[in-house]
Amino acid sequence: MFDEAELNKAAVNMDKALESPRAVHTEDERDGAIHAEVMLFLEQANRGPGKERGRTGDRGIVPDISENVLPVYFRKSIQGLKERMLQGEENPFSLVFVVDVHASRVGSEVKGYTVTEIHDSFPREE
């Protein structure tokens, strides 16, 4: 028996493996699979539903992966991830989110994040 989080992680890993034309992966590519329980700082968000690909107005920083502000996507198979982050009483830009993310890479450069799970949130320290 698998729980929903394990199934979602497996789906992300399968999608990544199917996208790669090579059977051998570099260390950087393997590192880009899933980063569990990392901090996400939202820098920009639109009011629309979370997207899984394409253009998005959602941007954030995951300092453990990259210091750059990059596009943030949300797995469609997990309903309401973005809404859970944005629909609270607190300003989401004043919070730190503890999430699992898939780091999308082109070569060794990180191009964006896909949030696969939200574990916690807490206020940012100024």
C-alpha positions in Angstrom: 0.0 0.0 0.0 1.3 3.4 -1.0 0.1 6.8 0.4 -0.7 9.7 -1.9 2.7 11.5 -1.2 4.6 8.4 -2.3 2.5 8.0 -5.5 3.0 11.7 -6.4 6.7 11.4 -5.9 6.8 8.3 -8.1 4.8 10.1 -10.8 7.2 13.0 -10.8 10.2 10.7 -11.0 8.6 8.7 -13.9 7.8 11.9 -15.8 11.4 13.0 -15.4 12.8 9.7 -16.5 10.5 9.6 -19.6 11.6 13.1 -20.6 15.2 12.2 -20.7 16.5 10.6 -23.9 19.6 9.3 -22.2 19.7 6.2 -20.0 22.7 7.6 -18.0 22.2 10.7 -15.9 24.8 13.1 -14.6 25.1 13.8 -10.9 23.4 17.3 -11.5 20.4 15.7 -13.2 19.9 13.1 -10.4 20.1 15.9 -7.9 17.2 17.6 -9.8 14.7 14.9 -9.0 12.9 15.6 -5.7 14.0 17.9 -3.0 12.2 17.0 0.2 11.2 19.5 2.9 13.0 22.6 1.5 12.1 26.2 2.2 10.2 28.1 -0.5 9.9 31.9 -0.4 7.1 33.1 -2.7 8.1 36.4 -4.4 5.2 36.7 -6.8 1.8 35.0 -7.4 -1.2 35.5 -9.6 -4.8 34.9 -8.6 -5.3 32.1 -11.1 -5.1 28.4 -10.5 -1.6 26.8 -10.3 -0.1 25.7 -13.5 1.9 22.5 -14.2 3.7 23.9 -17.2 3.9 26.9 -19.6 3.9 30.5 -18.7 3.2 31.3 -15.0 3.1 34.4 -12.9 4.1 32.4 -9.8 7.7 32.9 -8.8 9.8 31.9 -5.8 13.2 31.1 -4.3 14.3 27.8 -2.9 17.7 28.8 -1.3 18.8 25.1 -1.0 18.7 24.8 -4.8 19.2 28.3 -6.3 19.3 31.9 -5.1 17.5 33.1 -8.3 13.8 33.9 -8.4 12.3 31.2 -10.7 8.9 30.1 -12.0 6.9 28.0 -9.5 4.5 25.3 -10.8 2.1 23.0 -9.0 1.3 19.3 -9.7 -2.2 19.1 -11.1 -2.7 15.6 -9.7 -2.7 17.1 -6.2 -5.7 19.4 -6.0 -5.4 22.7 -4.2 -1.7 23.0 -3.6 -1.5 26.7 -4.6 -4.8 27.5 -3.0 -3.6 26.0 0.3 -0.6 28.3 0.1 -2.4 31.5 -0.8 -5.8 31.2 0.9 -5.0 31.8 4.5 -5.4 34.7 6.8 -1.7 35.6 6.6 0.0 37.2 3.7 1.7 34.4 1.7 4.7 36.7 0.9 5.4 37.0 4.6 5.6 33.2 5.1 8.2 30.5 4.5 6.7 27.3 3.1 8.2 23.9 3.7 7.6 21.9 0.6 8.8 19.1 -1.6 9.8 20.3 -5.1 11.0 18.9 -8.3 13.7 21.2 -9.7 13.5 21.4 -13.5 16.9 21.7 -15.2 18.3 22.5 -18.6 21.8 21.0 -18.4 23.0 21.9 -15.0 21.0 25.2 -14.7 17.8 25.2 -12.7 14.9 26.7 -14.7 11.9 26.3 -12.3 10.3 24.4 -9.5 7.2 22.1 -9.3 5.7 21.9 -5.9 4.6 18.3 -5.1 3.7 18.6 -1.5 3.3 21.3 1.3 4.4 20.3 4.8 4.3 23.5 6.8 4.5 27.3 6.8 5.8 29.8 9.3 6.4 33.6 9.4 9.6 34.9 7.7 12.2 36.4 9.9 12.9 40.0 8.8 
